């Protein structure tokens, strides 16, 4: 019995010296929860101290309280920005300028990741970028969502082309579309969208969302404009 007691500290000592890369391998392609970190370090004498140490060494990066990603020092696959956005505040999906940029619908590059959520609007400034969230209610929130194989082993939730454009109109405060000319000017001049891209959008799909959509009049005008192109 005494021999076993003497042996336990030796086992713990070897565990605590184990390479972080070895421990975390297989978990890095998605944001890492604190619950998972505590489970992975449950054999350590002080898991919380170990997490603090990894944060100081920048082997681990805090996205928000209780959610992490690996630092650049750890040579392992890491979650892409859209997957981080899905996890940072949920439920949510990538939309607005980020989705419009992703689908090559606007010429400007989006420098922050914009999402829509059923929760309150919020902005996160993280070491790996800025993430903004805008609120939309159900059932409109759930329309036009796409599960996309964004990176190897990473699937993200993103607005379809049609939904991203509708969200842009709905969530732009000063936009109230009341004529085809006004709508064309907004799409072609303000957003600088290509007429051919607009012509390829499914106006019938947008029309099917109108009953439960915010800014019904603006979206009805969008449908009329797309049909007129």
C-alpha positions in Angstrom: 0.0 0.0 0.0 2.8 2.4 0.9 4.5 1.6 -2.4 1.3 2.5 -4.3 1.1 5.8 -2.5 4.7 6.6 -3.4 3.9 5.7 -7.0 0.9 8.0 -7.5 2.9 11.3 -7.4 5.3 9.9 -10.1 2.3 9.2 -12.4 0.9 12.7 -11.9 4.3 14.3 -12.5 4.6 12.5 -15.8 1.1 13.6 -16.8 1.8 17.2 -16.0 4.8 17.1 -18.2 2.9 15.7 -21.2 3.1 17.9 -24.3 0.0 20.1 -24.7 0.0 19.4 -28.5 -0.3 15.7 -27.8 -3.2 16.2 -25.4 -5.2 18.6 -27.6 -4.6 16.9 -30.9 -7.9 15.8 -32.4 -9.9 18.6 -30.8 -8.5 21.7 -32.5 -10.6 22.0 -35.6 -13.5 23.5 -33.6 -13.5 26.1 -30.8 -12.6 24.4 -27.5 -14.9 24.7 -24.5 -13.6 25.1 -20.9 -15.5 22.0 -20.0 -13.5 20.0 -22.6 -10.2 21.6 -21.3 -11.0 20.6 -17.7 -11.9 17.0 -18.9 -8.6 16.7 -20.8 -6.6 18.0 -17.8 -8.6 16.2 -15.2 -5.5 14.2 -14.1 -3.6 17.4 -13.4 -3.3 18.6 -9.8 -4.6 22.0 -10.9 -6.3 22.1 -14.3 -7.3 25.8 -14.0 -3.7 26.8 -13.3 -2.6 24.8 -16.4 -5.2 26.6 -18.6 -3.9 29.9 -17.2 -0.4 28.9 -18.0 -1.3 28.0 -21.6 -3.0 31.3 -22.1 0.0 33.2 -20.8 2.2 31.2 -23.2 -0.2 31.9 -26.1 -0.5 28.2 -26.8 -4.2 28.8 -26.1 -6.3 31.8 -27.0 -9.4 33.0 -25.3 -12.2 33.9 -27.6 -14.6 34.7 -24.8 -15.2 33.4 -21.3 -15.2 29.6 -21.5 -14.3 29.3 -25.2 -10.8 28.9 -26.7 -8.8 28.2 -29.8 -5.2 27.1 -30.2 -2.5 29.7 -30.7 -0.3 29.9 -33.8 2.6 28.2 -31.8 0.7 24.9 -31.9 1.1 23.4 -35.3 -2.3 21.8 -35.6 -5.5 22.6 -37.7 -7.5 25.4 -36.2 -11.1 26.5 -36.7 -11.8 28.9 -39.5 -13.4 32.3 -38.8 -16.9 31.2 -39.9 -16.9 28.2 -37.6 -15.7 30.4 -34.7 -18.6 32.8 -35.5 -21.1 29.9 -35.2 -19.7 28.9 -31.8 -19.0 32.3 -30.3 -22.7 33.2 -30.0 -25.3 30.7 -30.7 -27.7 30.0 -32.3 -26.3 32.0 -35.1 -25.4 31.9 -38.8 -23.0 33.9 -40.9 -24.8 36.5 -43.0 -24.8 40.2 -44.2 -21.5 41.4 -45.7 -19.6 38.3 -44.7 -22.0 36.0 -46.6 -22.4 38.4 -49.5 -18.6 38.6 -49.8 -18.3 34.8 -49.5 -20.8 34.2 -52.3 -18.9 36.8 -54.5 -22.0 39.1 -54.6 -20.2 42.3 -53.6 -16.8 43.6 -54.6 -15.7 44.8 -51.1 -14.0 42.4 -48.8 -15.6 42.0 -45.4 -13.1 42.6 -42.6 -15.3 41.5 -39.7 -17.4 38.4 -39.5 -21.1 39.4 -39.5 -23.7 37.0 -38.2 -27.4 36.9 -37.3 -28.6 35.4 -34.0 -31.9 34.9 -32.2 -30.2 36.4 -29.1 -29.5 40.1 -28.5 -27.1 42.0 -30.8 -23.4 41.9 -29.6 -19.9 42.5 -30.8 -16.8 40.4 -29.8 -13.3 41.8 -30.3 -11.1 38.7 -30.1 -7.4 38.1 -30.8 -8.4 36.4 -34.0 -10.8 39.1 -35.3 -13.9 41.1 -34.7 -17.3 39.3 -34.7 -20.6 41.1 -34.8 -24.1 39.7 -34.3 -27.5 41.2 -35.2 -30.8 40.0 -33.8 -33.6 38.6 -35.9 -36.6 36.7 -34.7 -38.1 33.4 -35.7 -39.5 32.0 -37.9 -37.8 34.4 -40.4 -34.4 33.7 -38.8 -34.6 30.0 -39.9 -35.2 30.6 -43.6 -32.6 30.2 -46.3 -29.8 28.7 -44.2 -27.1 26.5 -45.8 -24.8 23.9 -44.1 -21.6 24.4 -45.9 -18.4 22.3 -45.9 -16.3 25.4 -45.4 -12.9 23.8 -44.6 -11.8 20.1 -44.3 -13.7 18.6 -41.3 -15.4 21.9 -40.7 -19.1 22.5 -41.5 -20.6 26.0 -41.0 -24.1 27.5 -41.0 -24.3 30.4 -43.5 -27.1 32.4 -45.2 -27.9 31.5 -48.7 -27.3 34.2 -51.3 -30.9 35.2 -51.2 -31.1 35.2 -47.4 -27.9 37.2 -47.0 -29.3 39.9 -49.3 -32.6 40.0 -47.5 -30.9 40.2 -44.2 -28.8 43.2 -45.5 -32.0 45.0 -46.5 -33.9 44.1 -43.3 -31.0 45.1 -40.9 -29.9 48.3 -42.7 -31.8 50.9 -40.7 -32.1 53.6 -43.3 -33.2 51.4 -46.1 -37.0 51.4 -46.9 -37.4 50.3 -50.5 -40.6 51.7 -52.2 -39.8 51.7 -55.9 -38.0 49.5 -58.5 -35.7 52.5 -59.3 -34.8 53.0 -55.6 -34.2 49.2 -55.2 -32.0 49.1 -58.4 -30.0 52.0 -57.2 -29.4 50.3 -53.8 -28.4 47.0 -55.4 -26.3 48.3 -58.3 -24.9 51.5 -56.9 -24.8 51.2 -53.1 -23.9 47.5 -53.0 -22.3 47.5 -56.4 -23.7 44.1 -57.3 -23.5 42.6 -60.7 -26.9 42.5 -62.6 -26.1 38.9 -63.8 -25.6 37.8 -60.2 -28.9 39.4 -59.2 -30.6 37.8 -62.2 -29.5 34.4 -61.0 -31.2 34.8 -57.5 -34.4 32.9 -56.8 -37.1 35.5 -56.4 -39.8 32.9 -55.7 -37.8 31.7 -52.7 -37.7 35.2 -51.3 -41.4 35.6 -51.9 -42.1 32.5 -49.9 -40.5 34.2 -46.8 -42.6 37.4 -47.0 -45.4 36.4 -44.7 -43.1 36.2 -41.7 -40.5 38.7 -42.7 -39.6 42.1 -41.3 -39.7 44.9 -43.7 -42.3 43.1 -45.9 -42.7 46.1 -48.3 -38.9 46.4 -48.9 -38.6 42.7 -49.6 -41.7 42.7 -51.9 -40.0 45.5 -53.8 -36.8 43.4 -54.0 -38.8 40.5 -55.5 -40.4 42.9 -58.1 -37.0 44.3 -59.0 -35.4 40.9 -59.4 -38.2 39.8 -61.7 -37.8 43.1 -63.7 -34.1 42.5 -64.3 
